[in-house]
Amino acid sequence: QVQLVESGGGLVQPGGSLRLSCAASSAMDAMGWYRQVPRKERELVATVTTDGRTNYADSVKGRFTISTDNAKNTVNLQMNSLKPEDTAVYYCNALLGLRRFWGQGTQVTVSS
């Protein structure tokens, strides 16, 4: 069973920055981050494949940067210029073949 261990998150003021990290227990084909707020569906934030292809939600383009360290099976999400609407639980996601795995989630709150 693949395990995803997330770190980072917390409370930050608008305009601030946070960095999320996620470590997988084995190599994955692709990793990424999703987020969810109460009463809404989980939405894609950003993904990256092992060969470096990235995909971002329009709402975070230019502010968030996803990166991966294949040697460590980790994915990082650098979040800059954070806005209150970025407040959500952020979930690490990993794909291996047709299987999808989720982390436990980490809270990001953007508030003054």
N, C-alpha and C positions, 0 to 999 in steps of 0.2 A: 504494500500500500504506500503510495506516494504521500509524503508529508510536506506541507508548505508552512514555513514559519515566518511570520511578518514582524516587522519592527518599524518604529517611527510613528508618525501621527501625533495628535495632541491639539492644543489650543494655540491659535496664532491670530494676530491682528490683521485686518484687511491690508493688502499690499505686502504682507510678509511671505516667508518661504518655509517650506517643510520638505523633508526627504523621507520617502517610504522605501523600505527594502523588504525583499522576500527571498528566502532561501529554500530551494527544493532539495529533497533527499536524494534525488537522482536527476540525470540529464533529461531535459524536456525538449520537445520540438519547437515550442513557442511559449512565451509567458506574457503576462500583462496584468493590468489593473482594471477593475470595474468599481462602480460605486452605487450606493443605494441610499435613498432617503425614505422615511416612513410613507407608506401608502403609494409608493411609486415603484416601477420595475427597476431592476438592476440594469445599469447602463455601462457601456464600454467607455473607458477613459483613454487607454492606450495599450497597444500590444507591440511585441517585438519578437521576431523569429531568430533562430540561432545564426542565420546568415545576415542578420542586421536589418531586415526589412521592418519598418515601423508603420504604425497606423494610429492616428489620434482622432478623438472626438473634436468636432469643430469648436466646441466651447472651450477647449483647453489648448488649441494650437497656438504656438508662440509663447505660451506660459509654462507648459509642462514639458519635460524631457524624459523619455524612457531610455534606459540603457540596460545592457545585460553583461554579465561576466560568465561566459560559458564554462570557464575552468572551475568556477565556484557554484555553478547552477543557481545564480542569483539574478534578480531583476530589481532595478532601482527606478524610482519615479521622483524626479526633482520637480517640485511644484513651486513656482515663483508667481509673484503678483496675485496672490490668492484673494479670492472674493468671497463674500458671505454665501453666495450660491454654490460654492465648492464644498460647503459643509455636507458631510455624508459619512457613512461607513464605507471604507475602501477595502475591497477584497482582492487579494492576489489570485490569479488564475493561471493554470498551466495546462498545456495540451501535450499528450503523448499518443501519437496515432489518433485513434478515434475517442480516446478517453480524456475527460476533462476533470480537473481537480481544483478545489477551492481552499483558500486559507480561511482562518477563523474571523477575519475582518478586524480593521483598526479604525477608530474614530478620528476624523479630522473635523475640527470646529474652527471656523473663521469668524471671529467676532471681536468687536472693540469693547 
